[in-house]
Amino acid sequence: MISIDKGRKLSLKDFHQILYEQKKIDFSEEILNQVKKNYSFLESYAANKIIYGINTGLGPMAQYKIDDDKSNDLQLNLIRSHAAGVGNPIDDNSVLASIIIRANCFCHGYSGIHPDVLRILKDLINNRIIPFIPEHGGVGASGDLIQLAHMALVLIGEGKAKYKGEWFNTDTLFKKLNIKPLEIKIREGLALINGTSVMNGIGIVNLISSVNLLNWSVLASVMINEIVSTFDDHCSPELNLLKLHYGQRRIAAAMHKMFAASKLTDNRNGSLYSNAENGSFKIDKKVQEYYSLRCVPQVLGPVYDTIRNTAEVLLNEANSVSDNPIIHEESNFVYHGGNFHGDYVAFEMDKLKIAITKLSMLAERQLNFILNHRLNKILPPFINLGTLGLNLGMQGVQFTAVSTAAENQTLSNPMYIHSIPNNNDNQDIVSMGTNAALITKKVIDNGYQVIAIEFMALLQAVDYKNIADKLSPETGNIYQALRKLFPRFEDDYAIYTDIEKVIEYLKNTHILILPENE
């Protein structure tokens, strides 16, 4: 159980435990009391005042005053009218992360909501009830208005939700689970849909997936260097500490540690520095590897640093109050502003997808190297373990990897700068944060596809050279695990199902090669 207490900030580990380890949450009494106190303050403060979204219309219609006895109708109308998204449902973990973030926003006690809102949000999280939230609809300016309206629709017992993999009408599901729908009060419709929680939730899941993908990329990079018996000095601390970039140093240190435990990497002292002959001669072994093997710390280092920065920004956002207006009891005031604006998330998602695209490009180049016998000079064409000419080896899968990496390059154009004014020009500059997060998710999924194919090729190369017993413990373990999913490939058959198995394994197996919590 994860208890959300006053002053406690949710960490990436908290999200991981709730989303992937299915830990439940609870709210401390102190938080519930603070939320109730804030609600009571708003209830009394709002009397005889004009406050946006309580007794006014919404957006450009804020100039129209609403009768006090119609305030609850206004909130319900807001939810129902904005549940207007289209497209495929957002994935379960991203929706669940969004609900966690929305609840955490309310826990600060500045939203004027009744504690019942937290009660039902906790029910959704702990029962893993997934509201239907479509991909398309949010422009990320007043936050995720459309997508959060779909979440709010479920809270009031309407719309549909998924439970244990099956879709239900919400009223049927709530009766089944004995959950009482939320009775909307004062401004809760606006509070529920006004914030960055969906783009942030998708972003958090993207972040967790990216951390894992980076770890796999480092592991693949070590394995390919082992296959060619690389010189180990390109990952040495003596070389990499001369660059001041944190990410490069961490990537190099992780690779250097695995190189040291491998029986395959070479040392220049033995191979070149001590055995040079006088006169002209041709060196059979490459003096320096291609960049995709030798410059991994320099290529993946910026990816590492981007992920770290994205983590800081997204966790700051997840632990913030992304609401409007803000019910500030301490100041005895209600502040109107734009904390719902999603630029921070949008910008980070664009930066993250560029980083992951570069990671997928590295994997594709490493794959090309290992498949091209003219480049590596140690393996048969396409690592064909069957009969050359009759069998085609890994030739087919390369097309898929190249196609997918190319798609990532196109998808990496930024969303952050694609602002289209809307809402009668009230929202005249928007973040497109939800779109940015969803496209980044696609880029990350593509990255897993490319690196899965790379790993499959690496397994073939290890078998051809018969070096499985000489790999480092880390690469040796992954060789054994993946060979259970993708057996030695000699006779041609349709291996697309094997690719899917490897992709799912890489996505669902969270490894730790790089330092945790950094």
N, C-alpha and C positions, 0 to 999 in steps of 0.2 A: 504494500500500500504506500502510495506517495501522498504525503500530507502537504497541502498548499497552505502555508502559514504566512502571516503578515511579514513583509520584508523579504520573503524567500523568492529568489529568482529561479525560474525554470532553466535547466541546463540541457545541453544536447543529450546527455546521458538520461535525463528524465524522459525526454521525448522518446528516446530509443527504448527505454523500459516499458513505457505505456504502449507504444505502437507495435513493437516487435516481441516483447516479452509479456505483453498483455497484463501489466500491472494496473491496478485500480487506483483511483484518486479519491481524496476526501478534502474538505475545506475545514479549516480550524474554526472554532467558535468565535474567536476574535475577528476573523474575516467576516463571518456571517453577521456578527453584531455591527461591524463597521458598515457593511452594505445596507443593513436595515436602517441604521442611523442616517445614512446618506439619503436613502429613499424617503424617510420621514422629513428630513430637511427640505427636500425638493417639494414634497407634498404641501408643506406650509409656505415655503418661499414663493411658489408659483402663483399663489393667490393674488389677484389684482395686478398681475404683471403680464406683459407680452413676451413669451419665450419661444424661440424657434422650435418647431416640432412638437410643442405641447398644446399650444392654442393658436398656432398658425399653420398654414399650408406648408408644403415642402418644396424645396428648390425655388424655381422662379415664382411659385405660387405662395411664397412666404408672406406676401403682402396681404393675403386674405386671412382675417381672423376667424378662428373656429370657436363655436359656442362650447362652453365648459362641459355641457352634458354630451357633447359629441367627441370628446377627446379620445376616448377608448376606441370609438369607431374609426377615428383618423388613423390610429396605430394599426388596426386590423386592415384597413384599406391600403395602407402603405405596404404591409407585408404581402398581401394578396396581389396587388397591382404590380409589384416588382418581382414576383416569382415568374419571370418571363424569359428565362434562359433557354437555350437550345443546345443540342449536341450530345455527345456521349457523356455519361456520368464521370465525374472526377474520381480517381481511384480511392479506395477505401481509406488507406493510411493518410492520404492528404486531407480528406474530409475530416477524419478523426483528429488530426493535428490542428485543423482549423477550429474545431469545436473547443479543443483544449486551450488554444490561444484566445478565443473569444471569452471563455470562462475566466482565464487569467486576467484579461483586461478588466473584467467586472470586479475581480477580487480587490483591486486597488480602492474601490469605493468612491469613484468619481462619476458614475454613470446614471445614478438615480434609479437603479432597478431594484425590484423587490427580491429578497433572498430566494424566492421560489424559482427565479430564473436559474440560479446556480444549482438548485436541487435537480431540475430537469436536465440541465446540461450534464451534470454528474451521472444521471441515469443513462443518458446517451453514451457517454464515454465508457462507463463501467460495464454496460451491456453490449458495447460495440455495435450500437445502432447507427447505421450510416444513412443519413438523409440523402435523397436524390439531389445532387447539385450538378447541373450541367456545365460543360466546359465554357460555353460561349455566353457572354453577357456583360462581363465586368470591364469597365474602362479604368478602374483603379484610382478614381479621383475622390468621390465620397467613400472611398474604400471599395469594397466588393458588394455594392448594393444588390445586384441581381442574384449573385450566388448566395449571399448571406440571407436574402429573402427566402430562398428555397430551404435553407436550414431553419429559419424562423417558422416557416410554414409547418414543418414537422413538429416544432415545439408546441404549436397551438392545436395539434392533432389533425392536421390536414396534410395533403401531399402524399408522398410515398417514401419508404425507407427500406434499407436492406438489413436483414438480421440472419446471421448464420448462413449467408450466401443466397438468401431468398428474398425477393421483393414483396413487400406488403403495403396495402393502404395503411396509413399511419394510425387511423382510429382503430383498425382491426389489431394492429400490432400492439398498441398501447393497452388495449383490453386484455390481450393475451399475456402481457407482462405486468399488468396491474400498475400502469403508469398513468398518472393524472395529467392531462394536457394543461399547458400554461394558460392562466387567465391574465391577459395583457392589461397593464395598468400605466397610467400617466404618459410615459414616453418610451416604453419598452420596445415598441415596434421599431422606432428609430434607433434606439440603443443596440438592438440586435443586428441591424443590417448596416450600420454606419461604422466601418472600420476596415482594417487591412488583413483581417484574420485568414481569409482564404488564400490570397496570394502568399501570405506568410507561412501558412500551413503547408502549401505545396512546396514552398521554398525550403522549409525545414526537412521535408522528406527528400527533396533534391539534394540537400546538403549531406544528409546521412548516406544517400546512395553515392554521392561523389567521393566522400571520404573512403568508402569501401572500394570504389572503382580505382581510385588512385593507388590504394594498397595493392590491388591486383596488377596494376600497370607496373609498379615497381617489381613485383614478383616475376612477371613475364619478362621484364627487362633483364633481370638477373639470370633467368633461365636461358635466354638467347645468348647472353654473353658466355655462359658456361658451355653452351653447345659449340661455340667457336673457340673455346679455350682462350678467352681474351686475356690480355695483360690487365692486371688489376689496378694499375696506378691511376687510371682515370677517375676512380672513386676514392682515392686516397685522401686522408685528412690533410696531408701536407699541401696538396694541390687545391682542394676545395675550400679550405679555411682562408685561402687568400682572396676569395670572393666573400663579401659581407652579407650576402642574401641568406636569410634564415632557411628558406625552403630548399635551396640548393644544398646547403650544409646537411639538412636532415635527410634528404633523399640520398646523398652520397654516403652518409654514415650508415644508413640502413643497408645499402647495397654492399658497402665495404665489409660490413659484418658478415653478410651471407657469402661473399667471395672468400673470406678467410676460412669459412667452414666447408668450402667446396674443395673437391679433389681435382677440379677441372681448370680453374683459372691459372694463368701463367704469371711469372715474375720476370721482369726485364733483366734482372741481374743474371739469371740463369740462362735465358734464351738469347739475349742480344748483347748485353753489356760485357759479359765474360767470354763470349765465344766468337767475337768478331774476328774475321780473318783479314790479313793484309791484302791489298789489291782489290780489283773490281770483282764483284760477285752479285748474284741475284738472290734476294731474300725470299724464301718460299712463304714464310708466315708474314701476314700483314703487320707492318710496324705500328700502324694506328688503324683502329676499326672505323667503319663508316659512322657518320654522326649519329644515326639512329641507335647505335650501340654505345658509342663513346660519350656522347653528350647528354645522356639521360638526366643527370642532375641539373644540367643547365636548362633542359626542356621542361622537365616535370617540377623543378623548383618553383617557377612562377605559378604553376597550377596549385602547388601546395600552399603558397602564400595567398593566392586568391581565395582558396577554400577557407583558410584561417580568417581572412578579412570578412568573407561572407558570413561565416559563423558568428563573428562579433556583431555584425549589423543585424542579422536576422534574430539573434537572441535578444538584442536590445529592443527590437521591434516587438518581439513576442512578450517581453516583460514591460511593455509600455501601455499607456492608455491611448488607444487609437479611436477616440470617440469625439462626438460633437453634438451639442455643446457639452462642456465640462461642468459638472455640478460640484463646485468647490466650496464645501461647507466651512473650511477654515477661514476663507476670505468672505464668507457670507455673500457669495456672488455666483452667477452662472456665466461662464466665459464662452464666447462664440469664436471659433477659429477653424483650423484645418488639419487637426491631428490625424484625420482619416486619410490623408493623401499618401499615396503609395510609392513615391519616388525612390525612397531608400531601397525598398524591396525590388522595384523594377530595375534599378541600376545594377544592383548586386546580381540579379538573375542574368542580366546580359553579360556581365563580366564572367560569371560562372560558366555560362554556356560557351563562351569563347575559349575559356581554359579547358573545358572538357572536349571541345572540338579539337584543340591542339593535342590533347592526350590521345584521342582516337586517330588523329593523323600519325602520331608516333607509332601507335600499334599497327596501323596499315603499312607504314614504311618498314617496320621490323618484319612484318609478315612477308612483304615483297622481297626483302633480303633473304629470308630463310627459304623462300620458294624458288628463287632465281639461282640456278646452279652456276651461272656465269659470274654472279656476284660473290656467293659464299664459297664456291670452289671445293666444298666438302660434302655436299649432299646431291642426290639425284634430282632431276627437274621435278618441281612441284612435290618434292619429298615422296616420290612414287615408290612405294614399298612392294608394288606388284611387278608386272612385266612392262618394261618401258615400251611405249607405243601402243600396246594393247590396253593397258590400264592408264588412267589419267591422273591418279593421285589427288592432290588437293587443288587441282586447277580450277574446278568449279567454284569452290568456296571463296577463292580470291575475288571473283567478280562481285560477289555479295558484299565482301568487306569494302572494296573500292566504292561500290555504289552507295553504301551506307555512310562512309566517311565523306563522300562528296555531298550527300544530303546535309550532313552536319555543317559543312562549310557554308552552304546557302542559308541554313536556319540560323546561323550565328550573326546575321545582320541584326542590329539592335532594335528592340521594341521601344526602349526608353525615349527615343526621339520621335516616335510616331504618335504625336498628340493630335487628336481630332476634336475640336470643340463640339459640344452637344448640350442637351438640357437647356435649350433656348439661350445658349452661350453663357449660362451660369457656370457650367464646368468648361471654362474656356482654355484650360491647359490641364491635361490629365496624364497619368503615369503609364497606363496600359500594363500595370504590374501583374495582373492575373494572366494576361496573355504571355507576358515575358516568362513567368514561372512555368506555364504549361509548355511553352516551346522549349524551355530549358530541360524540362522532364523528358521531352522527346529526344533531345540531344544526348542526354545521359543514357536513356534506353538504347539509343543507337550505339553509344560508346561500349556498352556491354556486349552488343552483337559483334562489333569488330574485335574486341579483345577475346571473346569466346572463340572466334575463328582462329585468332593468333595462337591461343593456347592449344587448340587442336593440332595445328601445324607443328608447334613445338614438341608435342608428345611424339609425333611421327619422327621428328628429327632425333629425339632422344633414343627412340627404338632403333633407328637406322645406325646410329653410332654405338648403341649398346652401352650407354653410360648412366643408366638410371641409378645404379648403386654408387655413383661418384658425385651426384648432385648434392647441393647443400641440404641440410635437414628440411628447410622451408620449401624449397623447390621440389625436393624428393617427395615430400608429403602430398603436395598438390598434384604431382605426376601420378601417384598411386590413386588419389581420390578421383581424378578426372578419367583415368583409364578404365575405371569401373563404369563410367557413363559412356565413354567413347573408346571402344576396344581398338586394337591395332587395325589399321585400315589398309588392306591390300587389294582385295577384289572390289570392284566398283559397285556401289549400291547408293540409293537415295539417302543421303545423310542429314537431310534437313531436320529430322526428328532428333538426331544426336546433337545438332547445333542448339536446338531449343533446350535440351536437357542441360547442356553446359551453361547456357545463358542463365537458366533458372538457378543452377547451383551457385554460380558466381554472384548473382543478385542476393540470394538468400543465405549465403555463407559469409558472415562478417568476420574478416580476418584482421589481424593487427600486426602489420609490418612496420609501420611508422609509429612514432610516439603517440600515446593516447592523450586526449584533452589538450592538444597543442595545435 
